[in-house]
Amino acid sequence: MASANHDEDVFEKPDVFNIHRNPNPHLGLGSGIHYCMGSQLARMESRIALQTLLDRYPAYRRDRSVELARMDSTMMFALKELPIILK
């Protein structure tokens, strides 16, 4: 499962985070008949939550005093935490 969304035949530089990747045929919400029925709601909620956070704390930044560590998982590529300083 961890290889989902990391296929070099589908994604240029698949292990590099690129928020502007287009097209972005990721599998996070499934596909075909197994596509998440709540996907549009999930996307809308995410946009609203992030925009609210960024509007309230426009000078946010990553806390670089904390070393980033990945989760030890064969199921996903993820960080254990992402410390952010909000101002």
PyMOL Python script that loads the backbone (N, CA, C, O; Angstrom):
from pymol import cmd

cmd.read_pdbstr("""\
ATOM      1  N   MET A   1       0.802  -1.203   0.000  1.00  0.00           N
ATOM      2  CA  MET A   1       0.000   0.000   0.000  1.00  0.00           C
ATOM      3  C   MET A   1       0.844   1.266   0.000  1.00  0.00           C
ATOM      4  O   MET A   1       0.461   2.274  -0.593  1.00  0.00           O
ATOM      5  N   ALA A   2       1.983   1.211   0.661  1.00  0.00           N
ATOM      6  CA  ALA A   2       2.817   2.411   0.737  1.00  0.00           C
ATOM      7  C   ALA A   2       3.295   2.846  -0.638  1.00  0.00           C
ATOM      8  O   ALA A   2       3.689   3.997  -0.821  1.00  0.00           O
ATOM      9  N   SER A   3       3.265   1.950  -1.595  1.00  0.00           N
ATOM     10  CA  SER A   3       3.709   2.317  -2.941  1.00  0.00           C
ATOM     11  C   SER A   3       2.639   3.076  -3.723  1.00  0.00           C
ATOM     12  O   SER A   3       2.941   3.658  -4.764  1.00  0.00           O
ATOM     13  N   ALA A   4       1.404   3.080  -3.246  1.00  0.00           N
ATOM     14  CA  ALA A   4       0.347   3.844  -3.916  1.00  0.00           C
ATOM     15  C   ALA A   4       0.765   5.308  -3.972  1.00  0.00           C
ATOM     16  O   ALA A   4       1.297   5.842  -2.999  1.00  0.00           O
ATOM     17  N   ASN A   5       0.532   5.936  -5.075  1.00  0.00           N
ATOM     18  CA  ASN A   5       0.882   7.336  -5.303  1.00  0.00           C
ATOM     19  C   ASN A   5       2.388   7.569  -5.433  1.00  0.00           C
ATOM     20  O   ASN A   5       2.836   8.716  -5.425  1.00  0.00           O
ATOM     21  N   HIS A   6       3.165   6.506  -5.551  1.00  0.00           N
ATOM     22  CA  HIS A   6       4.616   6.638  -5.704  1.00  0.00           C
ATOM     23  C   HIS A   6       5.113   5.912  -6.950  1.00  0.00           C
ATOM     24  O   HIS A   6       6.281   5.530  -7.023  1.00  0.00           O
ATOM     25  N   ASP A   7       4.245   5.725  -7.915  1.00  0.00           N
ATOM     26  CA  ASP A   7       4.586   5.027  -9.152  1.00  0.00           C
ATOM     27  C   ASP A   7       5.308   5.986 -10.097  1.00  0.00           C
ATOM     28  O   ASP A   7       4.735   6.987 -10.527  1.00  0.00           O
ATOM     29  N   GLU A   8       6.557   5.682 -10.416  1.00  0.00           N
ATOM     30  CA  GLU A   8       7.341   6.553 -11.296  1.00  0.00           C
ATOM     31  C   GLU A   8       6.773   6.630 -12.708  1.00  0.00           C
ATOM     32  O   GLU A   8       7.069   7.576 -13.437  1.00  0.00           O
ATOM     33  N   ASP A   9       5.967   5.657 -13.103  1.00  0.00           N
ATOM     34  CA  ASP A   9       5.331   5.706 -14.421  1.00  0.00           C
ATOM     35  C   ASP A   9       4.157   6.684 -14.440  1.00  0.00           C
ATOM     36  O   ASP A   9       3.725   7.113 -15.509  1.00  0.00           O
ATOM     37  N   VAL A  10       3.646   7.035 -13.272  1.00  0.00           N
ATOM     38  CA  VAL A  10       2.494   7.928 -13.167  1.00  0.00           C
ATOM     39  C   VAL A  10       2.903   9.316 -12.681  1.00  0.00           C
ATOM     40  O   VAL A  10       2.389  10.324 -13.165  1.00  0.00           O
ATOM     41  N   PHE A  11       3.826   9.366 -11.726  1.00  0.00           N
ATOM     42  CA  PHE A  11       4.210  10.621 -11.089  1.00  0.00           C
ATOM     43  C   PHE A  11       5.670  10.964 -11.364  1.00  0.00           C
ATOM     44  O   PHE A  11       6.557  10.138 -11.146  1.00  0.00           O
ATOM     45  N   GLU A  12       5.918  12.173 -11.841  1.00  0.00           N
ATOM     46  CA  GLU A  12       7.292  12.650 -11.967  1.00  0.00           C
ATOM     47  C   GLU A  12       7.807  12.946 -10.561  1.00  0.00           C
ATOM     48  O   GLU A  12       7.144  13.654  -9.803  1.00  0.00           O
ATOM     49  N   LYS A  13       8.954  12.427 -10.208  1.00  0.00           N
ATOM     50  CA  LYS A  13       9.533  12.578  -8.869  1.00  0.00           C
ATOM     51  C   LYS A  13       8.491  12.226  -7.800  1.00  0.00           C
ATOM     52  O   LYS A  13       8.099  13.094  -7.019  1.00  0.00           O
ATOM     53  N   PRO A  14       8.043  10.981  -7.754  1.00  0.00           N
ATOM     54  CA  PRO A  14       6.942  10.589  -6.874  1.00  0.00           C
ATOM     55  C   PRO A  14       7.206  10.759  -5.383  1.00  0.00           C
ATOM     56  O   PRO A  14       6.256  10.869  -4.608  1.00  0.00           O
ATOM     57  N   ASP A  15       8.462  10.785  -4.962  1.00  0.00           N
ATOM     58  CA  ASP A  15       8.754  10.913  -3.535  1.00  0.00           C
ATOM     59  C   ASP A  15       8.985  12.355  -3.099  1.00  0.00           C
ATOM     60  O   ASP A  15       9.350  12.607  -1.951  1.00  0.00           O
ATOM     61  N   VAL A  16       8.773  13.305  -4.014  1.00  0.00           N
ATOM     62  CA  VAL A  16       8.922  14.719  -3.697  1.00  0.00           C
ATOM     63  C   VAL A  16       7.534  15.326  -3.523  1.00  0.00           C
ATOM     64  O   VAL A  16       6.683  15.192  -4.403  1.00  0.00           O
ATOM     65  N   PHE A  17       7.299  15.997  -2.383  1.00  0.00           N
ATOM     66  CA  PHE A  17       6.016  16.654  -2.152  1.00  0.00           C
ATOM     67  C   PHE A  17       5.892  17.845  -3.094  1.00  0.00           C
ATOM     68  O   PHE A  17       6.755  18.723  -3.110  1.00  0.00           O
ATOM     69  N   ASN A  18       4.824  17.873  -3.874  1.00  0.00           N
ATOM     70  CA  ASN A  18       4.574  18.959  -4.815  1.00  0.00           C
ATOM     71  C   ASN A  18       3.090  19.285  -4.778  1.00  0.00           C
ATOM     72  O   ASN A  18       2.279  18.596  -5.397  1.00  0.00           O
ATOM     73  N   ILE A  19       2.741  20.327  -4.059  1.00  0.00           N
ATOM     74  CA  ILE A  19       1.331  20.686  -3.894  1.00  0.00           C
ATOM     75  C   ILE A  19       0.708  21.142  -5.210  1.00  0.00           C
ATOM     76  O   ILE A  19      -0.515  21.153  -5.348  1.00  0.00           O
ATOM     77  N   HIS A  20       1.546  21.519  -6.178  1.00  0.00           N
ATOM     78  CA  HIS A  20       1.052  21.997  -7.472  1.00  0.00           C
ATOM     79  C   HIS A  20       1.072  20.916  -8.549  1.00  0.00           C
ATOM     80  O   HIS A  20       0.890  21.222  -9.727  1.00  0.00           O
ATOM     81  N   ARG A  21       1.289  19.667  -8.169  1.00  0.00           N
ATOM     82  CA  ARG A  21       1.349  18.568  -9.145  1.00  0.00           C
ATOM     83  C   ARG A  21       0.039  18.508  -9.937  1.00  0.00           C
ATOM     84  O   ARG A  21      -1.049  18.462  -9.363  1.00  0.00           O
ATOM     85  N   ASN A  22       0.169  18.510 -11.268  1.00  0.00           N
ATOM     86  CA  ASN A  22      -1.020  18.502 -12.105  1.00  0.00           C
ATOM     87  C   ASN A  22      -0.697  17.781 -13.418  1.00  0.00           C
ATOM     88  O   ASN A  22       0.233  18.180 -14.120  1.00  0.00           O
ATOM     89  N   PRO A  23      -1.432  16.747 -13.755  1.00  0.00           N
ATOM     90  CA  PRO A  23      -2.538  16.182 -12.990  1.00  0.00           C
ATOM     91  C   PRO A  23      -2.019  15.409 -11.779  1.00  0.00           C
ATOM     92  O   PRO A  23      -0.846  15.043 -11.715  1.00  0.00           O
ATOM     93  N   ASN A  24      -2.904  15.173 -10.833  1.00  0.00           N
ATOM     94  CA  ASN A  24      -2.537  14.478  -9.606  1.00  0.00           C
ATOM     95  C   ASN A  24      -3.527  13.336  -9.369  1.00  0.00           C
ATOM     96  O   ASN A  24      -4.442  13.466  -8.556  1.00  0.00           O
ATOM     97  N   PRO A  25      -3.347  12.225 -10.072  1.00  0.00           N
ATOM     98  CA  PRO A  25      -4.296  11.104  -9.968  1.00  0.00           C
ATOM     99  C   PRO A  25      -4.047  10.215  -8.748  1.00  0.00           C
ATOM    100  O   PRO A  25      -3.971   8.993  -8.867  1.00  0.00           O
ATOM    101  N   HIS A  26      -3.921  10.842  -7.573  1.00  0.00           N
ATOM    102  CA  HIS A  26      -3.610  10.052  -6.384  1.00  0.00           C
ATOM    103  C   HIS A  26      -4.771   9.139  -6.007  1.00  0.00           C
ATOM    104  O   HIS A  26      -5.894   9.321  -6.479  1.00  0.00           O
ATOM    105  N   LEU A  27      -4.499   8.172  -5.167  1.00  0.00           N
ATOM    106  CA  LEU A  27      -5.487   7.155  -4.803  1.00  0.00           C
ATOM    107  C   LEU A  27      -6.003   7.313  -3.378  1.00  0.00           C
ATOM    108  O   LEU A  27      -6.633   6.398  -2.848  1.00  0.00           O
ATOM    109  N   GLY A  28      -5.747   8.451  -2.753  1.00  0.00           N
ATOM    110  CA  GLY A  28      -6.112   8.659  -1.357  1.00  0.00           C
ATOM    111  C   GLY A  28      -7.588   8.461  -1.055  1.00  0.00           C
ATOM    112  O   GLY A  28      -7.940   8.084   0.064  1.00  0.00           O
ATOM    113  N   LEU A  29      -8.452   8.704  -2.018  1.00  0.00           N
ATOM    114  CA  LEU A  29      -9.892   8.551  -1.804  1.00  0.00           C
ATOM    115  C   LEU A  29     -10.468   7.416  -2.642  1.00  0.00           C
ATOM    116  O   LEU A  29     -11.669   7.367  -2.908  1.00  0.00           O
ATOM    117  N   GLY A  30      -9.591   6.505  -3.051  1.00  0.00           N
ATOM    118  CA  GLY A  30     -10.029   5.348  -3.820  1.00  0.00           C
ATOM    119  C   GLY A  30     -10.147   5.669  -5.299  1.00  0.00           C
ATOM    120  O   GLY A  30      -9.730   6.731  -5.760  1.00  0.00           O
ATOM    121  N   SER A  31     -10.725   4.725  -6.029  1.00  0.00           N
ATOM    122  CA  SER A  31     -10.956   4.938  -7.458  1.00  0.00           C
ATOM    123  C   SER A  31     -12.046   3.998  -7.940  1.00  0.00           C
ATOM    124  O   SER A  31     -12.376   3.011  -7.283  1.00  0.00           O
ATOM    125  N   GLY A  32     -12.596   4.324  -9.099  1.00  0.00           N
ATOM    126  CA  GLY A  32     -13.631   3.474  -9.688  1.00  0.00           C
ATOM    127  C   GLY A  32     -14.845   3.319  -8.781  1.00  0.00           C
ATOM    128  O   GLY A  32     -15.288   4.285  -8.159  1.00  0.00           O
ATOM    129  N   ILE A  33     -15.380   2.108  -8.706  1.00  0.00           N
ATOM    130  CA  ILE A  33     -16.580   1.884  -7.895  1.00  0.00           C
ATOM    131  C   ILE A  33     -16.285   2.004  -6.403  1.00  0.00           C
ATOM    132  O   ILE A  33     -17.209   2.079  -5.593  1.00  0.00           O
ATOM    133  N   HIS A  34     -15.009   2.022  -6.035  1.00  0.00           N
ATOM    134  CA  HIS A  34     -14.630   2.150  -4.629  1.00  0.00           C
ATOM    135  C   HIS A  34     -14.249   3.581  -4.266  1.00  0.00           C
ATOM    136  O   HIS A  34     -13.677   3.817  -3.202  1.00  0.00           O
ATOM    137  N   TYR A  35     -14.560   4.539  -5.142  1.00  0.00           N
ATOM    138  CA  TYR A  35     -14.237   5.938  -4.868  1.00  0.00           C
ATOM    139  C   TYR A  35     -15.086   6.440  -3.708  1.00  0.00           C
ATOM    140  O   TYR A  35     -16.281   6.151  -3.644  1.00  0.00           O
ATOM    141  N   CYS A  36     -14.490   7.178  -2.805  1.00  0.00           N
ATOM    142  CA  CYS A  36     -15.160   7.656  -1.594  1.00  0.00           C
ATOM    143  C   CYS A  36     -16.333   8.583  -1.931  1.00  0.00           C
ATOM    144  O   CYS A  36     -16.161   9.587  -2.622  1.00  0.00           O
ATOM    145  N   MET A  37     -17.516   8.238  -1.440  1.00  0.00           N
ATOM    146  CA  MET A  37     -18.701   9.064  -1.687  1.00  0.00           C
ATOM    147  C   MET A  37     -18.589  10.428  -1.011  1.00  0.00           C
ATOM    148  O   MET A  37     -19.211  11.395  -1.451  1.00  0.00           O
ATOM    149  N   GLY A  38     -17.807  10.506   0.043  1.00  0.00           N
ATOM    150  CA  GLY A  38     -17.651  11.766   0.767  1.00  0.00           C
ATOM    151  C   GLY A  38     -16.441  12.575   0.340  1.00  0.00           C
ATOM    152  O   GLY A  38     -16.030  13.495   1.047  1.00  0.00           O
ATOM    153  N   SER A  39     -15.867  12.244  -0.807  1.00  0.00           N
ATOM    154  CA  SER A  39     -14.623  12.899  -1.226  1.00  0.00           C
ATOM    155  C   SER A  39     -14.769  14.410  -1.379  1.00  0.00           C
ATOM    156  O   SER A  39     -13.893  15.158  -0.946  1.00  0.00           O
ATOM    157  N   GLN A  40     -15.847  14.864  -1.979  1.00  0.00           N
ATOM    158  CA  GLN A  40     -16.026  16.306  -2.170  1.00  0.00           C
ATOM    159  C   GLN A  40     -16.192  17.019  -0.834  1.00  0.00           C
ATOM    160  O   GLN A  40     -15.672  18.119  -0.647  1.00  0.00           O
ATOM    161  N   LEU A  41     -16.914  16.398   0.095  1.00  0.00           N
ATOM    162  CA  LEU A  41     -17.066  16.971   1.432  1.00  0.00           C
ATOM    163  C   LEU A  41     -15.713  17.015   2.142  1.00  0.00           C
ATOM    164  O   LEU A  41     -15.377  18.016   2.774  1.00  0.00           O
ATOM    165  N   ALA A  42     -14.942  15.944   2.041  1.00  0.00           N
ATOM    166  CA  ALA A  42     -13.618  15.897   2.673  1.00  0.00           C
ATOM    167  C   ALA A  42     -12.711  16.981   2.104  1.00  0.00           C
ATOM    168  O   ALA A  42     -11.989  17.638   2.854  1.00  0.00           O
ATOM    169  N   ARG A  43     -12.739  17.175   0.802  1.00  0.00           N
ATOM    170  CA  ARG A  43     -11.914  18.218   0.178  1.00  0.00           C
ATOM    171  C   ARG A  43     -12.360  19.608   0.624  1.00  0.00           C
ATOM    172  O   ARG A  43     -11.526  20.462   0.925  1.00  0.00           O
ATOM    173  N   MET A  44     -13.675  19.835   0.666  1.00  0.00           N
ATOM    174  CA  MET A  44     -14.192  21.129   1.085  1.00  0.00           C
ATOM    175  C   MET A  44     -13.821  21.413   2.542  1.00  0.00           C
ATOM    176  O   MET A  44     -13.381  22.516   2.865  1.00  0.00           O
ATOM    177  N   GLU A  45     -13.995  20.430   3.416  1.00  0.00           N
ATOM    178  CA  GLU A  45     -13.648  20.610   4.826  1.00  0.00           C
ATOM    179  C   GLU A  45     -12.159  20.899   4.992  1.00  0.00           C
ATOM    180  O   GLU A  45     -11.773  21.737   5.807  1.00  0.00           O
ATOM    181  N   SER A  46     -11.333  20.213   4.226  1.00  0.00           N
ATOM    182  CA  SER A  46      -9.886  20.438   4.296  1.00  0.00           C
ATOM    183  C   SER A  46      -9.532  21.850   3.857  1.00  0.00           C
ATOM    184  O   SER A  46      -8.733  22.527   4.504  1.00  0.00           O
ATOM    185  N   ARG A  47     -10.134  22.297   2.748  1.00  0.00           N
ATOM    186  CA  ARG A  47      -9.868  23.659   2.261  1.00  0.00           C
ATOM    187  C   ARG A  47     -10.283  24.702   3.294  1.00  0.00           C
ATOM    188  O   ARG A  47      -9.537  25.644   3.562  1.00  0.00           O
ATOM    189  N   ILE A  48     -11.469  24.536   3.872  1.00  0.00           N
ATOM    190  CA  ILE A  48     -11.972  25.499   4.856  1.00  0.00           C
ATOM    191  C   ILE A  48     -11.082  25.505   6.095  1.00  0.00           C
ATOM    192  O   ILE A  48     -10.728  26.572   6.597  1.00  0.00           O
ATOM    193  N   ALA A  49     -10.721  24.330   6.590  1.00  0.00           N
ATOM    194  CA  ALA A  49      -9.885  24.245   7.792  1.00  0.00           C
ATOM    195  C   ALA A  49      -8.518  24.887   7.560  1.00  0.00           C
ATOM    196  O   ALA A  49      -8.048  25.667   8.389  1.00  0.00           O
ATOM    197  N   LEU A  50      -7.885  24.561   6.440  1.00  0.00           N
ATOM    198  CA  LEU A  50      -6.567  25.136   6.156  1.00  0.00           C
ATOM    199  C   LEU A  50      -6.645  26.640   5.933  1.00  0.00           C
ATOM    200  O   LEU A  50      -5.791  27.381   6.421  1.00  0.00           O
ATOM    201  N   GLN A  51      -7.654  27.100   5.205  1.00  0.00           N
ATOM    202  CA  GLN A  51      -7.780  28.531   4.952  1.00  0.00           C
ATOM    203  C   GLN A  51      -8.036  29.286   6.243  1.00  0.00           C
ATOM    204  O   GLN A  51      -7.481  30.367   6.442  1.00  0.00           O
ATOM    205  N   THR A  52      -8.867  28.741   7.129  1.00  0.00           N
ATOM    206  CA  THR A  52      -9.140  29.367   8.422  1.00  0.00           C
ATOM    207  C   THR A  52      -7.866  29.467   9.248  1.00  0.00           C
ATOM    208  O   THR A  52      -7.587  30.507   9.844  1.00  0.00           O
ATOM    209  N   LEU A  53      -7.101  28.397   9.283  1.00  0.00           N
ATOM    210  CA  LEU A  53      -5.845  28.378  10.030  1.00  0.00           C
ATOM    211  C   LEU A  53      -4.855  29.400   9.464  1.00  0.00           C
ATOM    212  O   LEU A  53      -4.237  30.151  10.219  1.00  0.00           O
ATOM    213  N   LEU A  54      -4.708  29.426   8.147  1.00  0.00           N
ATOM    214  CA  LEU A  54      -3.759  30.348   7.522  1.00  0.00           C
ATOM    215  C   LEU A  54      -4.202  31.806   7.637  1.00  0.00           C
ATOM    216  O   LEU A  54      -3.361  32.697   7.751  1.00  0.00           O
ATOM    217  N   ASP A  55      -5.507  32.058   7.608  1.00  0.00           N
ATOM    218  CA  ASP A  55      -6.009  33.421   7.795  1.00  0.00           C
ATOM    219  C   ASP A  55      -5.724  33.908   9.215  1.00  0.00           C
ATOM    220  O   ASP A  55      -5.381  35.071   9.426  1.00  0.00           O
ATOM    221  N   ARG A  56      -5.871  33.012  10.175  1.00  0.00           N
ATOM    222  CA  ARG A  56      -5.679  33.386  11.584  1.00  0.00           C
ATOM    223  C   ARG A  56      -4.200  33.524  11.942  1.00  0.00           C
ATOM    224  O   ARG A  56      -3.832  34.376  12.750  1.00  0.00           O
ATOM    225  N   TYR A  57      -3.353  32.689  11.342  1.00  0.00           N
ATOM    226  CA  TYR A  57      -1.921  32.686  11.642  1.00  0.00           C
ATOM    227  C   TYR A  57      -1.120  32.834  10.340  1.00  0.00           C
ATOM    228  O   TYR A  57      -0.525  31.862   9.873  1.00  0.00           O
ATOM    229  N   PRO A  58      -1.099  34.023   9.755  1.00  0.00           N
ATOM    230  CA  PRO A  58      -0.439  34.187   8.458  1.00  0.00           C
ATOM    231  C   PRO A  58       1.085  34.042   8.508  1.00  0.00           C
ATOM    232  O   PRO A  58       1.717  33.827   7.474  1.00  0.00           O
ATOM    233  N   ALA A  59       1.672  34.157   9.687  1.00  0.00           N
ATOM    234  CA  ALA A  59       3.135  34.062   9.795  1.00  0.00           C
ATOM    235  C   ALA A  59       3.554  32.700  10.346  1.00  0.00           C
ATOM    236  O   ALA A  59       4.500  32.611  11.129  1.00  0.00           O
ATOM    237  N   TYR A  60       2.861  31.653   9.944  1.00  0.00           N
ATOM    238  CA  TYR A  60       3.208  30.315  10.429  1.00  0.00           C
ATOM    239  C   TYR A  60       4.526  29.858   9.816  1.00  0.00           C
ATOM    240  O   TYR A  60       4.924  30.334   8.753  1.00  0.00           O
ATOM    241  N   ARG A  61       5.194  28.936  10.490  1.00  0.00           N
ATOM    242  CA  ARG A  61       6.409  28.338   9.939  1.00  0.00           C
ATOM    243  C   ARG A  61       6.667  27.011  10.628  1.00  0.00           C
ATOM    244  O   ARG A  61       6.174  26.757  11.727  1.00  0.00           O
ATOM    245  N   ARG A  62       7.434  26.182   9.975  1.00  0.00           N
ATOM    246  CA  ARG A  62       7.801  24.893  10.564  1.00  0.00           C
ATOM    247  C   ARG A  62       8.841  25.129  11.646  1.00  0.00           C
ATOM    248  O   ARG A  62       9.757  25.933  11.475  1.00  0.00           O
ATOM    249  N   ASP A  63       8.693  24.427  12.752  1.00  0.00           N
ATOM    250  CA  ASP A  63       9.667  24.508  13.842  1.00  0.00           C
ATOM    251  C   ASP A  63      10.888  23.683  13.450  1.00  0.00           C
ATOM    252  O   ASP A  63      10.882  22.458  13.575  1.00  0.00           O
ATOM    253  N   ARG A  64      11.920  24.346  12.981  1.00  0.00           N
ATOM    254  CA  ARG A  64      13.112  23.656  12.492  1.00  0.00           C
ATOM    255  C   ARG A  64      14.011  23.149  13.615  1.00  0.00           C
ATOM    256  O   ARG A  64      15.024  22.503  13.348  1.00  0.00           O
ATOM    257  N   SER A  65      13.656  23.434  14.870  1.00  0.00           N
ATOM    258  CA  SER A  65      14.439  22.895  15.983  1.00  0.00           C
ATOM    259  C   SER A  65      14.100  21.426  16.233  1.00  0.00           C
ATOM    260  O   SER A  65      14.801  20.736  16.973  1.00  0.00           O
ATOM    261  N   VAL A  66      13.033  20.962  15.619  1.00  0.00           N
ATOM    262  CA  VAL A  66      12.611  19.567  15.766  1.00  0.00           C
ATOM    263  C   VAL A  66      12.942  18.822  14.476  1.00  0.00           C
ATOM    264  O   VAL A  66      12.520  19.226  13.392  1.00  0.00           O
ATOM    265  N   GLU A  67      13.693  17.743  14.599  1.00  0.00           N
ATOM    266  CA  GLU A  67      14.047  16.942  13.428  1.00  0.00           C
ATOM    267  C   GLU A  67      12.833  16.130  12.981  1.00  0.00           C
ATOM    268  O   GLU A  67      12.168  15.497  13.801  1.00  0.00           O
ATOM    269  N   LEU A  68      12.552  16.151  11.698  1.00  0.00           N
ATOM    270  CA  LEU A  68      11.412  15.405  11.180  1.00  0.00           C
ATOM    271  C   LEU A  68      11.728  13.916  11.165  1.00  0.00           C
ATOM    272  O   LEU A  68      12.816  13.501  10.766  1.00  0.00           O
ATOM    273  N   ALA A  69      10.761  13.123  11.604  1.00  0.00           N
ATOM    274  CA  ALA A  69      10.921  11.670  11.617  1.00  0.00           C
ATOM    275  C   ALA A  69       9.720  11.046  10.922  1.00  0.00           C
ATOM    276  O   ALA A  69       8.580  11.459  11.134  1.00  0.00           O
ATOM    277  N   ARG A  70       9.987  10.061  10.102  1.00  0.00           N
ATOM    278  CA  ARG A  70       8.902   9.360   9.402  1.00  0.00           C
ATOM    279  C   ARG A  70       8.322   8.262  10.288  1.00  0.00           C
ATOM    280  O   ARG A  70       9.012   7.692  11.134  1.00  0.00           O
ATOM    281  N   MET A  71       7.047   7.983  10.074  1.00  0.00           N
ATOM    282  CA  MET A  71       6.410   6.867  10.768  1.00  0.00           C
ATOM    283  C   MET A  71       7.031   5.572  10.277  1.00  0.00           C
ATOM    284  O   MET A  71       7.375   5.444   9.102  1.00  0.00           O
ATOM    285  N   ASP A  72       7.170   4.627  11.168  1.00  0.00           N
ATOM    286  CA  ASP A  72       7.692   3.315  10.807  1.00  0.00           C
ATOM    287  C   ASP A  72       6.503   2.456  10.388  1.00  0.00           C
ATOM    288  O   ASP A  72       5.887   1.783  11.214  1.00  0.00           O
ATOM    289  N   SER A  73       6.190   2.488   9.101  1.00  0.00           N
ATOM    290  CA  SER A  73       4.995   1.808   8.612  1.00  0.00           C
ATOM    291  C   SER A  73       5.224   1.288   7.202  1.00  0.00           C
ATOM    292  O   SER A  73       5.851   1.950   6.375  1.00  0.00           O
ATOM    293  N   THR A  74       4.713   0.106   6.942  1.00  0.00           N
ATOM    294  CA  THR A  74       4.737  -0.419   5.578  1.00  0.00           C
ATOM    295  C   THR A  74       3.464  -0.025   4.831  1.00  0.00           C
ATOM    296  O   THR A  74       3.330  -0.314   3.641  1.00  0.00           O
ATOM    297  N   MET A  75       2.538   0.625   5.514  1.00  0.00           N
ATOM    298  CA  MET A  75       1.253   0.979   4.919  1.00  0.00           C
ATOM    299  C   MET A  75       1.220   2.385   4.333  1.00  0.00           C
ATOM    300  O   MET A  75       0.412   2.669   3.450  1.00  0.00           O
ATOM    301  N   MET A  76       2.105   3.280   4.825  1.00  0.00           N
ATOM    302  CA  MET A  76       2.044   4.655   4.342  1.00  0.00           C
ATOM    303  C   MET A  76       3.369   5.369   4.553  1.00  0.00           C
ATOM    304  O   MET A  76       4.188   4.969   5.380  1.00  0.00           O
ATOM    305  N   PHE A  77       3.559   6.430   3.789  1.00  0.00           N
ATOM    306  CA  PHE A  77       4.675   7.346   3.987  1.00  0.00           C
ATOM    307  C   PHE A  77       4.101   8.545   4.729  1.00  0.00           C
ATOM    308  O   PHE A  77       3.272   9.270   4.179  1.00  0.00           O
ATOM    309  N   ALA A  78       4.527   8.762   5.961  1.00  0.00           N
ATOM    310  CA  ALA A  78       3.993   9.873   6.742  1.00  0.00           C
ATOM    311  C   ALA A  78       4.997  10.291   7.802  1.00  0.00           C
ATOM    312  O   ALA A  78       5.868   9.517   8.201  1.00  0.00           O
ATOM    313  N   LEU A  79       4.857  11.526   8.245  1.00  0.00           N
ATOM    314  CA  LEU A  79       5.676  12.017   9.340  1.00  0.00           C
ATOM    315  C   LEU A  79       5.025  11.640  10.662  1.00  0.00           C
ATOM    316  O   LEU A  79       3.801  11.537  10.749  1.00  0.00           O
ATOM    317  N   LYS A  80       5.842  11.434  11.692  1.00  0.00           N
ATOM    318  CA  LYS A  80       5.299  11.192  13.032  1.00  0.00           C
ATOM    319  C   LYS A  80       4.629  12.455  13.553  1.00  0.00           C
ATOM    320  O   LYS A  80       3.598  12.394  14.223  1.00  0.00           O
ATOM    321  N   GLU A  81       5.225  13.598  13.238  1.00  0.00           N
ATOM    322  CA  GLU A  81       4.670  14.887  13.643  1.00  0.00           C
ATOM    323  C   GLU A  81       5.240  15.964  12.735  1.00  0.00           C
ATOM    324  O   GLU A  81       6.269  15.768  12.088  1.00  0.00           O
ATOM    325  N   LEU A  82       4.565  17.094  12.697  1.00  0.00           N
ATOM    326  CA  LEU A  82       5.041  18.239  11.929  1.00  0.00           C
ATOM    327  C   LEU A  82       4.840  19.478  12.798  1.00  0.00           C
ATOM    328  O   LEU A  82       3.821  20.160  12.683  1.00  0.00           O
ATOM    329  N   PRO A  83       5.809  19.770  13.665  1.00  0.00           N
ATOM    330  CA  PRO A  83       5.678  20.919  14.567  1.00  0.00           C
ATOM    331  C   PRO A  83       5.640  22.237  13.792  1.00  0.00           C
ATOM    332  O   PRO A  83       6.490  22.495  12.940  1.00  0.00           O
ATOM    333  N   ILE A  84       4.650  23.056  14.101  1.00  0.00           N
ATOM    334  CA  ILE A  84       4.446  24.338  13.438  1.00  0.00           C
ATOM    335  C   ILE A  84       4.410  25.434  14.496  1.00  0.00           C
ATOM    336  O   ILE A  84       3.826  25.256  15.565  1.00  0.00           O
ATOM    337  N   ILE A  85       5.031  26.556  14.197  1.00  0.00           N
ATOM    338  CA  ILE A  85       4.968  27.727  15.068  1.00  0.00           C
ATOM    339  C   ILE A  85       3.957  28.678  14.447  1.00  0.00           C
ATOM    340  O   ILE A  85       4.105  29.088  13.296  1.00  0.00           O
ATOM    341  N   LEU A  86       2.930  29.026  15.214  1.00  0.00           N
ATOM    342  CA  LEU A  86       1.863  29.897  14.722  1.00  0.00           C
ATOM    343  C   LEU A  86       2.023  31.285  15.309  1.00  0.00           C
ATOM    344  O   LEU A  86       2.181  31.439  16.520  1.00  0.00           O
ATOM    345  N   LYS A  87       1.984  32.295  14.456  1.00  0.00           N
ATOM    346  CA  LYS A  87       2.071  33.690  14.917  1.00  0.00           C
ATOM    347  C   LYS A  87       1.042  34.517  14.193  1.00  0.00           C
ATOM    348  O   LYS A  87       0.941  35.721  14.427  1.00  0.00           O
TER     349      LYS A  87
END
""", "prot")
cmd.dss("prot")
cmd.show_as("cartoon", "prot")
cmd.util.cbc("prot")
cmd.orient("prot")
